[in-house]
Amino acid sequence: MLEHISTLLYSASIWVLPAVTAITLHEAAHGWVAWKLGDDTAKRAGRVSFNPARHVDPFGTLVLPGILLAMQAPFLFGFAKPVPVDFARLRQPRRDMIRVAAAGPGINLAMAYLAALLMYLTVLFPDIARPWLFQNLKNALLLNVVLAVFNLLPLPPLDGSRVVLGLLPPGLAVRYAKLDRYGMAILIGLLIVPPLVGMQIGMKLDLLPWLILTPVEILIDSILTLAGH
């Protein structure tokens, strides 16, 4: 029992900080860019902040990662409260919508690269602390890339859908925007239903490697190469 608790606490210590940082800075970046482009909705709501407490979603930031941690999942995942953005208040709504949407994944990729660079500094720390620090940075690299790739999927309400919306001609954009109310259900269906069907018919129909894991692996390899690893 004590060994299990010790393992759980250690897992929490190497996953929680990278997860909370990746999720909350992602949301803060949306608000900051929107503010700079003319919409101060997030600023007035106190969401242009790197204080995690401003962005915590009880389920997405606390309960979901906690469940995954207790289940000893390979990595943690979660989400924060969406930052309120009034796209109509942006100076150039269609163009600036793309910038606001890209800000979240963009800061995640920047933090992933920073984590890769900081790995070099772990040699400066005592032997007892070095593995723990390195594991935090390794998890930060992974989580930030996963969050960036996941959010760039072109399905509402993810960031990728806002990028697509800003690029489409107005007529198509209006039709595409109507998917917003069904987007999360479609996404969950794509990730969960095919594997369940595959189990029943004896085939591997998991879309997750194709949608997320393969791009994540490519990006991580590229970031490590750019960082000189």
C-alpha distance (Angstrom), angle and dihedral (degrees) to the residues before:
residue distance angle dihedral
M1 . . .
L2 3.79 . .
E3 3.79 90.1 .
H4 3.80 90.7 52.4
I5 3.82 91.5 49.7
S6 3.79 90.5 47.9
T7 3.81 91.1 51.2
L8 3.80 90.8 47.7
L9 3.80 92.8 50.4
Y10 3.79 92.0 48.3
S11 3.81 90.9 49.5
A12 3.80 89.6 50.6
S13 3.80 91.2 49.9
I14 3.81 93.0 55.9
W15 3.81 98.1 39.8
V16 3.81 109.5 34.1
L17 3.82 99.6 64.0
P18 3.83 94.8 46.4
A19 3.82 90.7 45.2
V20 3.80 96.9 47.9
T21 3.81 92.3 43.8
A22 3.81 93.7 48.7
I23 3.81 93.8 47.6
T24 3.80 99.4 43.2
L25 3.81 97.8 42.7
H26 3.80 88.0 49.8
E27 3.81 90.3 59.3
A28 3.80 94.7 40.1
A29 3.81 89.9 54.4
H30 3.81 91.1 57.0
G31 3.80 90.7 53.1
W32 3.80 95.1 44.6
V33 3.81 94.5 50.9
A34 3.82 91.8 45.0
W35 3.82 89.3 51.5
K36 3.80 91.6 51.1
L37 3.80 90.4 48.7
G38 3.80 95.3 53.2
D39 3.82 108.4 -83.4
D40 3.79 114.0 104.4
T41 3.84 95.1 176.5
A42 3.80 92.9 111.5
K43 3.79 91.5 41.7
R44 3.81 91.8 54.7
A45 3.80 89.8 47.1
G46 3.81 90.7 55.3
R47 3.80 92.3 -114.5
V48 3.82 98.0 123.0
S49 3.77 88.8 87.3
F50 3.78 137.8 108.4
N51 3.81 88.9 -145.1
P52 3.83 103.9 115.2
A53 3.81 91.5 -148.8
R54 3.82 89.0 68.2
H55 3.78 91.8 60.5
V56 3.80 104.6 34.6
D57 3.77 116.1 131.0
P58 3.83 107.8 -162.8
F59 3.79 94.0 -135.6
G60 3.80 103.3 28.8
T61 3.80 98.3 41.7
L62 3.80 101.2 32.3
V63 3.82 115.6 14.8
L64 3.82 99.9 39.3
P65 3.84 96.3 47.3
G66 3.81 88.3 43.4
I67 3.80 91.7 54.4
L68 3.80 91.8 47.6
L69 3.80 90.1 48.0
A70 3.81 92.4 50.2
M71 3.79 89.3 49.2
Q72 3.81 88.9 50.9
A73 3.80 91.0 -124.5
P74 3.84 116.4 -174.7
F75 3.81 90.5 -106.9
L76 3.79 140.3 -5.2
F77 3.76 125.8 -105.2
G78 3.77 133.8 179.8
F79 3.77 145.7 132.8
A80 3.78 140.5 -122.9
K81 3.80 131.5 -135.5
P82 3.80 108.4 -69.4
V83 3.79 112.3 -106.2
P84 3.84 111.8 -116.8
V85 3.81 111.5 -116.5
D86 3.80 125.8 176.0
F87 3.79 100.9 -155.1
A88 3.81 91.2 -170.2
R89 3.82 89.3 66.2
L90 3.78 94.1 56.5
R91 3.79 114.5 107.3
Q92 3.80 92.7 -119.9
P93 3.81 103.4 15.2
R94 3.81 100.7 -165.8
R95 3.80 95.9 43.7
D96 3.79 95.4 38.1
M97 3.81 92.4 47.2
I98 3.80 87.3 65.7
R99 3.80 91.7 50.0
V100 3.80 93.7 48.8
A101 3.80 92.0 47.3
A102 3.81 93.3 47.0
A103 3.81 92.7 49.3
G104 3.82 94.1 77.9
P105 3.82 97.7 51.5
G106 3.79 88.3 37.6
I107 3.80 94.8 59.4
N108 3.82 89.8 44.2
L109 3.81 90.6 56.8
A110 3.80 90.3 45.9
M111 3.81 90.7 52.1
A112 3.80 90.3 47.4
Y113 3.80 89.8 55.1
L114 3.81 90.8 46.1
A115 3.81 89.9 51.8
A116 3.81 89.7 52.0
L117 3.81 90.6 51.9
L118 3.81 94.0 46.2
M119 3.79 90.1 56.2
Y120 3.80 87.0 78.3
L121 3.81 90.6 62.0
T122 3.80 94.8 57.7
V123 3.82 89.3 84.9
L124 3.81 87.7 68.9
F125 3.81 92.0 64.6
P126 3.82 128.4 80.9
D127 3.80 117.8 -85.7
I128 3.80 91.8 -109.8
A129 3.82 92.6 57.3
R130 3.80 100.4 35.7
P131 3.84 99.6 80.9
W132 3.81 91.7 46.7
L133 3.81 92.8 50.1
F134 3.79 92.4 45.2
Q135 3.81 91.4 50.5
N136 3.82 91.1 51.1
L137 3.79 90.3 52.1
K138 3.80 92.4 45.0
N139 3.81 90.2 51.9
A140 3.81 90.9 45.9
L141 3.81 89.1 54.3
L142 3.80 91.8 49.8
L143 3.80 97.8 43.1
N144 3.79 95.1 46.8
V145 3.79 92.3 50.6
V146 3.83 92.1 45.8
L147 3.81 90.6 49.7
A148 3.81 92.2 48.2
V149 3.81 94.4 48.5
F150 3.81 94.1 43.4
N151 3.80 92.9 50.5
L152 3.80 92.7 48.1
L153 3.81 91.9 62.2
P154 3.83 105.2 117.4
L155 3.79 95.5 -120.6
P156 3.82 125.9 110.0
P157 2.96 129.8 -79.6
L158 3.82 91.9 22.6
D159 3.80 121.8 97.5
G160 3.79 92.2 -108.1
S161 3.79 90.0 64.7
R162 3.83 90.6 56.7
V163 3.79 90.1 51.8
V164 3.81 90.8 50.7
L165 3.81 90.5 45.3
G166 3.80 90.8 55.4
L167 3.80 92.5 48.9
L168 3.81 99.4 46.2
P169 3.82 122.5 90.8
P170 3.83 110.8 -98.3
G171 3.82 94.9 -103.2
L172 3.78 94.2 51.7
A173 3.79 90.9 40.8
V174 3.80 91.3 59.6
R175 3.81 91.5 52.0
Y176 3.78 92.4 45.1
A177 3.83 91.4 50.1
K178 3.81 89.3 60.0
L179 3.81 88.4 69.1
D180 3.80 89.5 67.2
R181 3.80 94.8 92.4
Y182 3.81 91.2 51.9
G183 3.79 99.7 35.9
M184 3.80 100.6 98.6
A185 3.80 92.2 44.6
I186 3.81 89.8 51.3
L187 3.79 91.3 48.1
I188 3.80 94.0 49.1
G189 3.79 89.3 46.1
L190 3.81 92.2 52.6
L191 3.80 92.0 50.0
I192 3.82 100.1 40.7
V193 3.81 110.2 25.9
P194 3.85 100.2 56.2
P195 3.85 93.9 54.3
L196 3.82 90.5 48.4
V197 3.80 91.5 49.6
G198 3.78 89.9 45.8
M199 3.79 91.2 54.6
Q200 3.80 90.1 54.8
I201 3.81 95.4 50.2
G202 3.79 97.5 35.7
M203 3.80 96.6 -111.9
K204 3.79 132.8 116.5
L205 3.80 106.5 -117.3
D206 3.80 98.9 159.4
L207 3.82 109.9 144.6
L208 3.81 93.7 -174.4
P209 3.84 96.4 88.8
W210 3.79 91.3 50.1
L211 3.80 96.2 43.2
I212 3.80 101.2 39.0
L213 3.79 119.3 -4.7
T214 3.81 98.5 56.9
P215 3.84 94.3 49.9
V216 3.82 88.9 44.2
E217 3.80 91.8 54.5
I218 3.81 91.9 47.8
L219 3.81 92.5 48.9
I220 3.80 94.2 46.6
D221 3.80 90.9 50.7
S222 3.81 90.0 48.8
I223 3.80 93.6 48.3
L224 3.80 92.3 48.4
T225 3.81 89.7 49.2
L226 3.82 92.0 49.9
A227 3.82 89.1 48.9
G228 3.80 90.0 53.0
H229 3.80 98.6 -111.8
